[in-house]
Amino acid sequence: MFAAYVVLAVLTIAYSAFSAGCDFVRFERVALGMDKAGVPRSWMPALGVPKAAAALGLLAGFWIPALGTAAAAGLVAFFLAAVATHLRMRDYSLGLQYPFLLLAAATLLLGLAH
């Protein structure tokens, strides 16, 4: 079970860092998704901060498990809010918020189980 957690945590760290990087550089494809959700493009760097912090928290969680759990829980909350924001704007496209939410939730559940 621990090996599965490590694999998922590493994937979640990579995806969170990638997503944060896209926000920091205002990657156009991500910006278009935010347009659909009614999120101003000027918010992109600020939205990258919790993703980057979660990536660091998950990494630190290998030494301080409670920190990794908190980081995964924060990511789940973040991406639940992202899904809700898209649905509120009647954007039913399958964006990256769904796989990121599932990955963060799986990491959280396996982290709690080990």
DRENVEX-293462 format. One record per residue: residue in one letter; x, y, z of N, C-alpha, C in turn. Coordinates in pm, 1 decimal. Layout:
BEGIN
[node "A" [X Y Z] [X Y Z] [X Y Z]]
...
END
This chain:
BEGIN
[node "M" [83.0 -119.4 0.0] [0.0 0.0 0.0] [87.3 125.6 0.0]]
[node "F" [199.3 121.0 72.1] [286.5 237.5 77.7] [346.2 268.1 -59.2]]
[node "A" [379.6 165.0 -135.4] [436.0 186.5 -269.3] [334.5 258.5 -358.7]]
[node "A" [207.8 220.6 -349.7] [103.7 287.6 -428.1] [90.6 433.5 -386.6]]
[node "Y" [100.9 457.9 -255.3] [95.1 596.0 -207.2] [211.4 677.7 -264.8]]
[node "V" [331.1 621.1 -261.8] [448.7 693.1 -312.2] [430.2 728.0 -459.6]]
[node "V" [383.1 632.2 -539.0] [362.1 656.5 -682.1] [259.4 767.9 -702.5]]
[node "L" [146.6 757.8 -632.1] [43.4 860.7 -647.8] [91.2 996.2 -597.5]]
[node "A" [162.0 997.1 -486.2] [211.9 1123.8 -432.3] [308.9 1189.4 -529.2]]
[node "V" [398.0 1110.8 -587.7] [494.0 1166.7 -683.4] [421.1 1220.7 -806.4]]
[node "L" [321.2 1148.2 -855.3] [241.4 1197.6 -968.0] [168.4 1326.4 -930.6]]
[node "T" [112.8 1329.9 -812.1] [40.2 1449.3 -767.8] [134.9 1568.0 -752.6]]
[node "I" [254.5 1543.3 -701.0] [354.8 1649.3 -690.1] [387.5 1702.9 -829.3]]
[node "A" [410.8 1612.8 -924.1] [446.5 1654.3 -1060.0] [333.4 1733.0 -1126.0]]
[node "Y" [212.4 1681.8 -1115.5] [99.2 1750.5 -1176.8] [71.1 1884.3 -1110.1]]
[node "S" [85.0 1891.9 -979.8] [61.9 2018.1 -909.5] [166.9 2121.5 -947.7]]
[node "A" [291.0 2078.7 -954.5] [398.2 2170.6 -994.2] [378.0 2217.1 -1138.5]]
[node "F" [340.5 2124.1 -1226.1] [313.3 2159.1 -1365.5] [198.7 2259.2 -1375.2]]
[node "S" [89.7 2231.3 -1303.5] [-26.9 2319.1 -1306.4] [6.9 2457.0 -1251.2]]
[node "A" [84.4 2461.0 -1143.3] [126.5 2589.3 -1086.8] [212.1 2665.1 -1187.8]]
[node "G" [304.0 2595.4 -1252.5] [388.7 2658.8 -1353.2] [307.2 2717.7 -1467.0]]
[node "C" [206.2 2644.4 -1510.9] [117.7 2695.7 -1616.6] [47.8 2823.4 -1571.8]]
[node "D" [7.6 2826.9 -1445.7] [-56.5 2947.7 -1393.0] [42.6 3063.0 -1384.7]]
[node "F" [163.2 3035.2 -1338.6] [262.5 3141.2 -1322.2] [301.2 3206.5 -1455.0]]
[node "V" [307.8 3125.6 -1561.4] [344.9 3181.4 -1692.4] [222.1 3218.0 -1776.2]]
[node "R" [104.6 3200.9 -1717.9] [-22.8 3232.0 -1784.8] [-34.6 3159.4 -1919.1]]
[node "F" [-15.2 3026.6 -1911.7] [-22.7 2940.9 -2029.9] [-159.7 2958.7 -2095.6]]
[node "E" [-159.9 2983.5 -2225.3] [-282.1 3021.5 -2296.3] [-392.1 2915.2 -2287.5]]
[node "R" [-356.0 2789.5 -2300.5] [-458.7 2683.6 -2296.5] [-529.8 2681.4 -2161.0]]
[node "V" [-455.2 2702.0 -2054.5] [-515.1 2708.3 -1921.0] [-598.6 2835.1 -1907.9]]
[node "A" [-548.3 2944.7 -1962.6] [-621.2 3071.8 -1956.6] [-756.5 3060.5 -2026.8]]
[node "L" [-762.2 2987.3 -2136.5] [-889.6 2968.7 -2206.3] [-990.1 2893.8 -2119.2]]
[node "G" [-942.0 2794.8 -2045.1] [-1029.8 2723.5 -1952.4] [-1080.6 2814.0 -1841.6]]
[node "M" [-995.0 2902.5 -1794.8] [-1037.3 2996.6 -1690.8] [-1137.8 3096.7 -1746.3]]
[node "D" [-1120.9 3134.3 -1873.0] [-1219.0 3222.1 -1936.4] [-1357.7 3157.6 -1933.9]]
[node "K" [-1362.5 3028.0 -1966.8] [-1490.0 2956.0 -1966.7] [-1554.3 2955.4 -1829.0]]
[node "A" [-1469.9 2952.0 -1725.3] [-1520.6 2947.0 -1588.0] [-1548.5 3085.7 -1531.1]]
[node "G" [-1518.0 3188.6 -1607.7] [-1541.2 3323.5 -1560.2] [-1438.1 3372.9 -1460.2]]
[node "V" [-1320.7 3310.0 -1460.4] [-1213.5 3349.1 -1368.7] [-1122.0 3446.5 -1442.9]]
[node "P" [-1098.0 3564.3 -1385.4] [-1010.2 3661.1 -1453.2] [-868.8 3606.2 -1471.2]]
[node "R" [-809.6 3633.0 -1584.8] [-673.2 3586.6 -1612.4] [-573.2 3645.2 -1513.2]]
[node "S" [-603.6 3759.9 -1458.8] [-513.4 3823.1 -1362.3] [-500.2 3740.7 -1234.0]]
[node "W" [-591.5 3648.2 -1210.5] [-587.1 3563.2 -1091.2] [-493.3 3444.0 -1108.3]]
[node "M" [-449.4 3417.9 -1229.9] [-372.7 3296.1 -1256.0] [-250.4 3279.8 -1165.7]]
[node "P" [-163.8 3380.1 -1151.6] [-48.9 3359.1 -1063.1] [-88.7 3329.0 -918.6]]
[node "A" [-192.6 3396.1 -871.1] [-238.2 3371.2 -733.6] [-294.3 3230.0 -718.8]]
[node "L" [-357.9 3178.9 -822.6] [-411.8 3042.4 -816.6] [-300.9 2938.1 -827.8]]
[node "G" [-186.1 2977.7 -878.4] [-72.7 2885.4 -884.7] [-5.1 2866.7 -749.5]]
[node "V" [-18.6 2964.0 -662.0] [49.5 2957.3 -532.0] [3.5 2837.9 -447.9]]
[node "P" [-127.4 2814.9 -428.7] [-165.0 2697.7 -348.4] [-125.6 2564.4 -412.4]]
[node "K" [-122.3 2559.8 -544.9] [-79.7 2436.2 -611.6] [68.6 2410.5 -587.2]]
[node "A" [149.2 2515.7 -595.5] [292.6 2501.8 -568.7] [316.0 2465.8 -422.3]]
[node "A" [241.3 2529.2 -333.4] [253.9 2498.8 -190.4] [213.9 2354.6 -161.7]]
[node "A" [110.7 2306.4 -230.1] [68.8 2167.5 -210.9] [175.9 2071.1 -260.3]]
[node "A" [238.8 2103.3 -373.4] [346.6 2017.6 -424.2] [459.3 2009.0 -321.6]]
[node "L" [496.8 2122.2 -265.1] [601.4 2122.8 -162.4] [556.1 2049.6 -36.6]]
[node "G" [430.6 2067.5 1.6] [377.1 1998.8 119.2] [373.1 1847.9 101.4]]
[node "L" [335.6 1803.3 -17.6] [335.2 1659.6 -44.8] [476.5 1603.3 -41.7]]
[node "L" [571.1 1679.4 -94.8] [710.2 1635.7 -91.9] [759.6 1626.5 52.6]]
[node "A" [730.9 1727.2 131.0] [770.3 1725.9 272.9] [696.7 1616.0 349.3]]
[node "G" [581.2 1575.3 297.9] [501.8 1471.0 362.5] [570.4 1336.0 368.0]]
[node "F" [671.0 1316.1 286.0] [747.0 1191.0 295.6] [824.7 1184.7 427.0]]
[node "W" [855.8 1300.4 485.1] [925.7 1306.0 614.0] [832.6 1344.3 728.4]]
[node "I" [729.4 1424.7 697.1] [631.0 1467.3 797.4] [492.9 1430.6 741.8]]
[node "P" [445.6 1309.0 770.0] [322.5 1260.6 707.0] [200.8 1352.1 724.6]]
[node "A" [187.3 1416.6 839.1] [71.8 1504.1 860.1] [71.7 1620.9 761.3]]
[node "L" [188.3 1666.4 723.9] [199.1 1775.3 626.9] [154.4 1728.8 488.1]]
[node "G" [192.2 1607.7 452.0] [147.7 1552.4 324.5] [-2.7 1533.6 320.2]]
[node "T" [-59.5 1488.7 431.2] [-205.3 1472.7 439.4] [-274.5 1607.1 425.5]]
[node "A" [-222.5 1708.2 494.8] [-280.8 1841.9 485.9] [-270.3 1896.9 344.2]]
[node "A" [-158.5 1875.2 278.8] [-139.6 1923.2 141.5] [-237.9 1854.9 46.1]]
[node "A" [-253.5 1724.5 61.2] [-347.7 1651.7 -25.2] [-491.3 1697.8 0.0]]
[node "A" [-525.8 1718.9 126.1] [-660.7 1767.4 159.3] [-682.9 1906.7 100.9]]
[node "G" [-580.7 1990.8 107.8] [-592.0 2124.1 49.0] [-611.9 2119.0 -101.4]]
[node "L" [-541.6 2027.8 -167.8] [-560.2 2011.7 -312.6] [-700.6 1962.8 -346.2]]
[node "V" [-750.9 1870.3 -266.8] [-887.6 1822.7 -289.7] [-985.3 1940.0 -277.8]]
[node "A" [-970.4 2020.7 -174.1] [-1058.4 2136.7 -156.2] [-1043.3 2235.0 -272.7]]
[node "F" [-919.6 2258.5 -314.2] [-893.3 2350.7 -424.9] [-963.6 2304.0 -552.5]]
[node "F" [-947.1 2176.4 -586.1] [-1004.4 2128.4 -711.1] [-1154.9 2105.3 -701.6]]
[node "L" [-1207.9 2081.3 -582.7] [-1354.2 2081.0 -566.9] [-1409.3 2220.0 -597.0]]
[node "A" [-1340.1 2322.1 -548.3] [-1381.4 2459.5 -577.1] [-1369.2 2489.8 -727.0]]
[node "A" [-1265.5 2437.3 -791.4] [-1249.1 2457.9 -935.7] [-1364.0 2392.9 -1012.8]]
[node "V" [-1398.4 2270.7 -974.9] [-1510.6 2202.0 -1040.4] [-1639.2 2281.4 -1019.2]]
[node "A" [-1663.2 2324.6 -895.9] [-1784.2 2401.5 -865.6] [-1788.9 2531.7 -946.1]]
[node "T" [-1674.7 2596.5 -961.8] [-1668.5 2721.7 -1038.5] [-1704.9 2697.1 -1184.4]]
[node "H" [-1652.2 2590.0 -1241.9] [-1685.6 2557.7 -1381.2] [-1833.6 2522.2 -1395.2]]
[node "L" [-1885.6 2442.7 -1303.4] [-2026.2 2403.3 -1311.6] [-2119.2 2522.0 -1290.8]]
[node "R" [-2079.2 2615.0 -1203.4] [-2160.6 2733.8 -1178.2] [-2177.5 2816.0 -1306.6]]
[node "M" [-2074.8 2814.4 -1390.9] [-2080.3 2888.2 -1517.4] [-2136.0 2802.1 -1631.3]]
[node "R" [-2189.7 2685.8 -1594.8] [-2245.4 2591.8 -1692.5] [-2140.7 2546.0 -1795.5]]
[node "D" [-2017.1 2536.3 -1749.1] [-1908.6 2483.3 -1832.6] [-1895.2 2335.3 -1799.1]]
[node "Y" [-1947.9 2251.8 -1884.7] [-1948.1 2107.8 -1860.9] [-1837.9 2036.6 -1939.1]]
[node "S" [-1743.5 2112.0 -1993.6] [-1632.8 2049.6 -2066.2] [-1544.6 1973.2 -1967.4]]
[node "L" [-1478.0 1873.2 -2017.7] [-1391.9 1792.6 -1931.7] [-1252.4 1853.6 -1927.6]]
[node "G" [-1233.9 1944.4 -1834.9] [-1105.1 2009.8 -1819.4] [-1014.6 1932.1 -1725.6]]
[node "L" [-898.5 1987.3 -1701.2] [-799.4 1920.9 -1616.5] [-837.3 1918.8 -1469.4]]
[node "Q" [-935.2 1999.0 -1429.9] [-973.5 1999.9 -1288.9] [-1026.3 1863.8 -1242.5]]
[node "Y" [-1087.5 1787.7 -1329.4] [-1141.6 1657.3 -1290.1] [-1032.4 1553.2 -1263.9]]
[node "P" [-937.7 1532.7 -1356.9] [-832.1 1435.4 -1324.8] [-744.0 1481.4 -1208.9]]
[node "F" [-720.7 1612.6 -1196.1] [-641.5 1661.4 -1082.2] [-714.6 1633.8 -951.7]]
[node "L" [-846.1 1652.9 -951.0] [-925.5 1624.7 -830.6] [-917.3 1476.7 -795.1]]
[node "L" [-933.0 1390.3 -892.6] [-926.5 1246.3 -866.6] [-789.0 1204.2 -816.8]]
[node "L" [-684.2 1259.2 -874.4] [-548.8 1226.6 -832.5] [-523.5 1274.3 -689.4]]
[node "A" [-565.7 1395.1 -658.3] [-547.2 1447.4 -522.5] [-628.2 1366.1 -421.9]]
[node "A" [-750.7 1328.2 -458.0] [-834.9 1249.5 -366.9] [-774.8 1111.5 -343.4]]
[node "A" [-725.5 1048.7 -447.3] [-663.6 918.0 -432.1] [-538.4 926.0 -344.6]]
[node "T" [-460.1 1030.3 -363.1] [-340.8 1049.9 -280.6] [-379.6 1071.8 -136.5]]
[node "L" [-481.8 1150.4 -112.8] [-528.8 1172.8 24.3] [-575.9 1042.1 88.4]]
[node "L" [-657.1 967.0 17.1] [-710.1 842.4 74.0] [-599.7 741.3 102.1]]
[node "L" [-507.1 726.6 9.6] [-396.1 632.4 35.4] [-304.7 684.5 146.1]]
[node "G" [-288.5 813.8 154.4] [-208.4 870.3 261.6] [-270.1 845.6 398.5]]
[node "L" [-401.7 854.2 406.0] [-471.3 826.2 531.2] [-467.9 677.7 565.7]]
[node "A" [-462.4 593.8 462.6] [-466.9 449.0 485.4] [-333.3 390.2 528.6]]
[node "H" [-223.1 456.9 498.6] [-94.8 395.0 533.4] [-40.4 445.1 665.5]]
END
